[in-house]
Amino acid sequence: MSKNTTDYIKGRGAQINPHSRFEKYFSDDNSATSVATKYIPTVAKSIVNKVDSPDIPFVLSVNPYQGCEHGCVYCYARNTHPYWGYSAGADFEQNILVKHHAPELLRKYLNNKNYVCQPIMISGNTDCYQPAEQKFKITRKLLEICLEFNQPVNIITKNTLISRDLDIIVSLNKNNLIQIVISLTSLDEKLRLLLEPRTASIAKRMELIKQLSDLSIPVMVMMAPLIPALTEPEIFAMAKLVKETGATDLSYTILRLNGDVEPIFKDWLHKNFPDRAQKIINQTAECHGGVVNDSRFKVRMKGEGRYAEIIRSKFQLARKKYGLPQGKVSSLDCTLFKRPGSQLVFEF
C-alpha cells in the first residue's frame, strides 16, 4: 500500500470535507484538517428510532452520539451528518454531537404504557463505544436503565471500551437480555490503521471476543463491510480466528458507497491504493448492478451477480469448514420486561 500525497492526515479516515446541501457550519474549503475532535452538546427530542428496513434484524435503535471519531472511511452513517449542518467527510469524525439527555429519553420511552417490549439496538448508526463514551458514559447509563427494566439489548461495536460495562452486560445475560456484535473488517493491522484509524486494534478486538465468549455472552463477528479485491481474501482466515475465539457466527455485508461516502472513499482509495483502486471500484460496482451505490432492500447488503455469489459461496464454505452455521444465535427474551414499581422482580 502506498500514498500518492504528502499532506495525508494520519489518524483520520476521510481526507476531504465535501460540501453538503444542508450547509450550516461548513466553510468554503473542502479539504480536511487535523483539528482536534470537538464534542458538541445537542438536545434531542427523542432517542428511540424505528428502523424500517427488511435488511436489518431489529426495529428499534438508540444512538447516543451523532458522528463518530473512529473515522471509518466507508461508514454509511456519514450521510446523516449533513442533516445536522456538517460535512460527511472530516466533520463526521471531528465534530461529535453528544445527546446528554438520551438516558432520560429512553426511560420515558420505556415507561410509556403503550410500549410493547422488543429488542433495542444500541448503535446502528454510529458506534456507542466510540472515544466520546470514555468521557460521557451515556451508553453505560442506557444499559443501566435497560437492566432496570429487563429491556433486551443488541450492541454492535468495534471498540473494546465495551469491556468496562461487563458488570451490567453479565447481569443482562443471566436472563438472555443481550447479544453483542463485534465489527471486524480486516485482520491486517496496517490496513486497519488506514481504513478505520481510531478503532481498537485487531488484536484487542480478538481478545474482547474471547473474553465475552468465555463469559458465555452471545457474540457474533460481522465482517462489515467486506471490500472486494481488498479484504475479500481474508474470509477463511477470519472464520478460523472467529472459531478460535468462540464467537457464535461470522456474517458480512458488501461495501456500498451511497451519497457522500462515494467521493470520500474513492479519494481515500486513490491515495492509499492507487495501483488497485479501479479494480476495487469495478468489482464493488459488479456487486450492485454496475454502480457502487445501492439502496435496494434485500439486495444492497449482500449484493447480486457473479462476483457477489462467489463471495457468498466462500462464506458458506468458511462457515462449514470452521463450524460456524449461520442463524444459531438465539432470540432475546422480551417476556421479562417490567417497569419500575411493578411486582415482577428478578435477582441478579
C-alpha positions as CSV (number, residue, x, y, z in Angstrom):
1,M,0.0,0.0,0.0
2,S,1.3,3.5,-0.8
3,K,0.2,7.1,-0.7
4,N,0.5,9.5,-3.6
5,T,0.2,12.6,-1.5
6,T,2.5,14.4,1.0
7,D,-0.3,16.0,3.0
8,Y,-2.1,12.8,4.2
9,I,-3.7,13.3,7.6
10,K,-2.7,10.4,9.9
11,G,-5.3,9.3,12.4
12,R,-8.2,10.4,10.3
13,G,-10.2,8.3,7.8
14,A,-11.7,11.0,5.5
15,Q,-9.1,13.2,3.8
16,I,-11.7,15.6,2.3
17,N,-14.7,17.5,3.6
18,P,-17.2,17.5,0.7
19,H,-19.9,20.2,0.6
20,S,-23.4,19.5,1.7
21,R,-26.8,20.8,0.5
22,F,-27.6,21.3,4.2
23,E,-24.6,23.5,4.9
24,K,-24.8,25.4,8.2
25,Y,-21.4,25.4,9.9
26,F,-19.4,24.4,6.9
27,S,-16.6,26.6,5.3
28,D,-15.8,27.1,1.7
29,D,-12.7,24.9,2.0
30,N,-13.5,21.2,1.2
31,S,-10.1,20.0,2.4
32,A,-9.7,18.0,5.6
33,T,-7.7,19.3,8.5
34,S,-6.1,17.7,11.5
35,V,-8.0,19.7,14.1
36,A,-8.8,18.2,17.4
37,T,-12.2,16.5,18.0
38,K,-15.0,18.7,19.2
39,Y,-17.8,17.4,21.4
40,I,-21.0,19.4,20.8
41,P,-24.0,19.1,23.2
42,T,-27.3,18.7,21.4
43,V,-30.8,18.4,22.7
44,A,-32.7,15.5,21.2
45,K,-36.5,15.4,21.3
46,S,-36.5,11.6,21.2
47,I,-33.8,8.9,21.3
48,V,-35.5,5.6,20.2
49,N,-35.7,5.4,16.4
50,K,-37.8,3.0,14.4
51,V,-35.9,1.1,11.7
52,D,-38.0,0.5,8.6
53,S,-35.8,-2.0,6.7
54,P,-36.3,-5.7,5.9
55,D,-32.4,-6.0,5.8
56,I,-32.0,-5.1,9.4
57,P,-32.8,-7.7,12.1
58,F,-34.1,-5.2,14.6
59,V,-36.8,-2.5,14.6
60,L,-35.7,-0.1,17.3
61,S,-32.3,1.7,17.7
62,V,-30.7,4.2,20.1
63,N,-27.7,6.3,19.1
64,P,-26.3,8.4,22.0
65,Y,-23.8,10.2,19.6
66,Q,-24.0,11.6,16.1
67,G,-20.8,11.5,14.1
68,C,-18.0,9.0,15.0
69,E,-14.4,9.6,15.9
70,H,-13.5,6.1,14.8
71,G,-13.2,7.6,11.3
72,C,-14.2,4.5,9.3
73,V,-13.8,5.8,5.8
74,Y,-16.6,3.5,4.4
75,C,-19.2,4.3,7.1
76,Y,-22.7,4.7,5.7
77,A,-23.7,6.8,8.7
78,R,-21.6,9.7,7.3
79,N,-24.6,10.6,5.1
80,T,-26.6,11.5,8.2
81,H,-24.1,14.2,9.4
82,P,-25.1,16.8,6.7
83,Y,-28.7,16.9,8.2
84,W,-27.1,18.4,11.3
85,G,-25.3,21.1,9.1
86,Y,-21.9,19.3,8.9
87,S,-19.9,17.6,6.2
88,A,-20.0,13.8,5.8
89,G,-16.2,13.9,5.5
90,A,-13.7,15.2,8.1
91,D,-16.6,16.9,10.0
92,F,-18.2,13.5,10.7
93,E,-15.2,12.3,12.7
94,Q,-14.2,15.7,14.2
95,N,-17.5,17.2,15.2
96,I,-19.3,14.8,17.5
97,L,-22.8,15.6,18.7
98,V,-23.5,14.4,22.2
99,K,-27.0,13.5,23.3
100,H,-26.7,14.1,27.0
101,H,-30.4,13.6,27.7
102,A,-30.5,10.2,26.0
103,P,-30.9,8.2,29.3
104,E,-33.9,10.3,30.4
105,L,-35.5,10.0,27.0
106,L,-35.0,6.2,27.0
107,R,-36.6,5.9,30.4
108,K,-39.5,8.0,29.3
109,Y,-40.0,5.8,26.2
110,L,-39.9,2.5,28.2
111,N,-42.3,3.9,30.8
112,N,-44.9,4.7,28.1
113,K,-47.8,2.3,28.8
114,N,-48.3,1.7,25.1
115,Y,-44.8,0.4,24.6
116,V,-44.7,-3.3,23.8
117,C,-41.2,-4.7,24.6
118,Q,-38.9,-5.7,21.7
119,P,-35.1,-5.7,21.5
120,I,-33.4,-2.3,21.1
121,M,-30.1,-1.9,19.2
122,I,-27.7,0.5,20.9
123,S,-25.7,1.8,18.0
124,G,-26.8,1.0,14.4
125,N,-25.9,4.5,13.1
126,T,-22.6,5.4,14.9
127,D,-20.6,3.4,17.5
128,C,-21.9,3.8,21.0
129,Y,-18.5,2.9,22.4
130,Q,-16.5,5.5,20.3
131,P,-13.9,7.6,22.3
132,A,-16.6,10.0,23.4
133,E,-18.1,7.3,25.6
134,Q,-15.0,7.3,27.7
135,K,-15.7,10.8,28.7
136,F,-19.6,11.0,28.8
137,K,-20.6,7.4,29.8
138,I,-24.0,7.8,28.2
139,T,-24.0,4.2,26.8
140,R,-23.4,2.9,30.3
141,K,-26.3,4.9,31.7
142,L,-28.5,3.5,28.9
143,L,-27.5,-0.1,29.8
144,E,-28.3,0.6,33.5
145,I,-31.8,1.6,32.5
146,C,-32.2,-1.5,30.3
147,L,-31.2,-3.7,33.2
148,E,-33.7,-1.9,35.5
149,F,-36.5,-2.6,33.0
150,N,-35.3,-6.0,31.9
151,Q,-35.2,-4.5,28.4
152,P,-33.4,-6.8,25.8
153,V,-30.5,-5.1,24.0
154,N,-28.3,-5.7,21.0
155,I,-25.0,-3.8,20.7
156,I,-22.7,-3.5,17.7
157,T,-19.2,-2.0,18.3
158,K,-15.6,-2.1,17.2
159,N,-14.3,-0.6,20.4
160,T,-13.0,-2.6,23.4
161,L,-14.4,0.1,25.8
162,I,-17.4,-2.2,26.0
163,S,-15.5,-4.3,28.5
164,R,-15.8,-1.5,31.0
165,D,-19.5,-2.4,31.3
166,L,-19.2,-6.1,31.7
167,D,-20.8,-5.9,35.1
168,I,-24.1,-4.8,33.5
169,I,-23.7,-7.0,30.5
170,V,-23.2,-10.1,32.6
171,S,-26.3,-9.2,34.6
172,L,-28.4,-8.8,31.4
173,N,-27.0,-12.0,30.0
174,K,-28.3,-14.0,33.0
175,N,-31.8,-13.5,31.7
176,N,-31.0,-13.7,28.0
177,L,-31.3,-10.0,27.5
178,I,-28.2,-9.1,25.5
179,Q,-26.4,-10.0,22.3
180,I,-23.2,-8.4,21.0
181,V,-21.8,-8.0,17.5
182,I,-18.1,-7.1,17.1
183,S,-17.3,-5.5,13.8
184,L,-14.0,-6.8,12.3
185,T,-13.3,-5.5,8.8
186,S,-9.8,-6.9,8.3
187,L,-7.1,-8.9,10.1
188,D,-4.4,-6.6,8.6
189,E,-3.4,-4.1,11.3
190,K,-1.7,-1.7,8.8
191,L,-4.9,-1.7,6.7
192,R,-7.0,-1.2,9.9
193,L,-5.0,2.0,10.7
194,L,-5.8,3.5,7.4
195,L,-9.4,2.2,7.0
196,E,-10.7,2.9,10.5
197,P,-7.9,4.7,12.3
198,R,-9.3,5.3,15.7
199,T,-10.9,1.9,16.4
200,A,-9.5,-0.7,18.7
201,S,-6.7,-2.8,17.3
202,I,-7.5,-6.1,15.7
203,A,-5.6,-8.0,18.5
204,K,-7.6,-6.2,21.2
205,R,-10.9,-7.0,19.4
206,M,-10.0,-10.6,19.2
207,E,-9.2,-10.6,22.9
208,L,-12.5,-9.0,23.6
209,I,-14.4,-11.6,21.6
210,K,-12.6,-14.4,23.6
211,Q,-13.4,-12.6,26.8
212,L,-17.1,-12.3,26.0
213,S,-17.3,-15.9,24.8
214,D,-15.6,-17.2,27.9
215,L,-18.4,-15.4,29.9
216,S,-21.0,-17.2,27.7
217,I,-22.2,-13.9,26.4
218,P,-23.5,-14.3,22.8
219,V,-21.1,-12.5,20.5
220,M,-21.1,-12.6,16.7
221,V,-18.4,-11.2,14.4
222,M,-19.5,-9.0,11.5
223,M,-17.2,-8.5,8.5
224,A,-18.7,-5.2,7.6
225,P,-18.1,-4.1,5.0
226,L,-16.3,-6.7,3.0
227,I,-14.3,-4.8,0.4
228,P,-14.0,-6.5,-2.9
229,A,-10.3,-7.1,-4.0
230,L,-9.1,-5.7,-0.7
231,T,-10.4,-7.7,2.3
232,E,-12.2,-10.5,0.4
233,P,-9.1,-12.8,0.5
234,E,-9.4,-12.8,4.3
235,I,-12.7,-14.7,4.6
236,F,-11.2,-18.1,5.6
237,A,-8.6,-16.6,7.9
238,M,-11.4,-14.6,9.6
239,A,-13.6,-17.6,10.0
240,K,-10.7,-19.5,11.6
241,L,-10.0,-16.8,14.1
242,V,-13.7,-16.4,14.9
243,K,-13.9,-20.1,15.7
244,E,-10.8,-19.9,17.9
245,T,-12.2,-17.1,20.0
246,G,-15.6,-18.8,20.5
247,A,-17.9,-16.4,18.6
248,T,-21.2,-17.9,17.6
249,D,-21.0,-16.9,13.9
250,L,-19.4,-14.8,11.2
251,S,-21.5,-12.7,8.9
252,Y,-20.8,-9.9,6.4
253,T,-22.1,-7.1,4.2
254,I,-20.6,-6.0,0.9
255,L,-19.2,-2.5,0.5
256,R,-21.6,0.1,-1.0
257,L,-20.9,3.7,-1.5
258,N,-24.1,5.7,-1.2
259,G,-24.3,9.5,-1.2
260,D,-21.2,11.4,0.1
261,V,-19.5,8.2,1.0
262,E,-18.6,7.6,-2.6
263,P,-16.2,10.6,-3.2
264,I,-14.8,10.2,0.4
265,F,-14.0,6.5,-0.1
266,K,-12.7,7.0,-3.7
267,D,-10.4,9.8,-2.6
268,W,-9.1,7.6,0.3
269,L,-8.7,4.7,-2.1
270,H,-6.7,6.5,-4.7
271,K,-4.4,8.0,-2.0
272,N,-3.7,4.6,-0.4
273,F,-4.1,2.0,-3.1
274,P,-3.6,3.8,-6.4
275,D,-2.4,0.6,-8.1
276,R,-5.7,-1.3,-7.5
277,A,-8.2,1.4,-6.8
278,Q,-10.0,0.9,-10.1
279,K,-10.2,-2.8,-9.6
280,I,-11.8,-2.4,-6.2
281,I,-14.3,0.1,-7.6
282,N,-15.2,-2.1,-10.6
283,Q,-15.7,-5.2,-8.5
284,T,-17.8,-3.3,-6.0
285,A,-20.0,-2.0,-8.8
286,E,-20.3,-5.5,-10.2
287,C,-22.0,-6.5,-6.9
288,H,-24.5,-3.7,-7.2
289,G,-25.8,-3.7,-10.8
290,G,-23.0,-1.8,-12.3
291,V,-22.9,1.1,-9.8
292,V,-21.2,1.5,-6.4
293,N,-24.3,2.8,-4.6
294,D,-27.2,0.6,-3.8
295,S,-30.4,1.3,-1.8
296,R,-32.4,-1.7,-2.8
297,F,-33.9,-3.6,0.1
298,K,-32.9,-7.3,0.2
299,V,-30.1,-6.7,-2.3
300,R,-27.9,-3.9,-1.0
301,M,-26.3,-5.7,1.9
302,K,-25.1,-8.9,0.1
303,G,-25.1,-7.7,-3.5
304,E,-26.0,-9.7,-6.6
305,G,-24.4,-11.1,-9.7
306,R,-21.5,-13.5,-10.3
307,Y,-18.9,-11.9,-8.0
308,A,-21.4,-11.5,-5.1
309,E,-22.3,-15.2,-5.5
310,I,-18.6,-16.1,-5.3
311,I,-18.3,-14.2,-2.0
312,R,-21.5,-15.8,-0.7
313,S,-20.1,-19.3,-1.6
314,K,-16.8,-18.5,0.2
315,F,-18.6,-17.6,3.4
316,Q,-20.7,-20.7,3.2
317,L,-17.6,-22.9,2.8
318,A,-15.8,-21.0,5.6
319,R,-18.7,-21.4,8.0
320,K,-18.9,-25.1,7.2
321,K,-15.1,-25.7,7.5
322,Y,-14.9,-24.0,10.9
323,G,-18.3,-25.0,12.3
324,L,-20.0,-21.6,12.2
325,P,-23.5,-22.3,11.0
326,Q,-25.4,-19.1,10.3
327,G,-28.5,-18.4,12.4
328,K,-27.6,-20.2,15.6
329,V,-27.8,-17.1,17.8
330,S,-31.0,-17.3,19.9
331,S,-33.6,-14.7,20.2
332,L,-33.6,-12.4,23.2
333,D,-36.3,-12.7,25.9
334,C,-38.9,-10.0,25.8
335,T,-41.2,-11.6,28.4
336,L,-39.3,-10.4,31.4
337,F,-39.8,-6.7,30.7
338,K,-41.0,-4.7,33.7
339,R,-41.5,-1.1,34.7
340,P,-40.1,0.1,38.0
341,G,-42.7,-0.4,40.7
342,S,-44.3,-3.5,39.3
343,Q,-44.5,-6.7,41.3
344,L,-42.2,-8.7,38.9
345,V,-38.7,-8.8,40.4
346,F,-35.7,-10.9,39.4
347,E,-32.5,-11.5,41.3
348,F,-29.1,-10.7,39.6
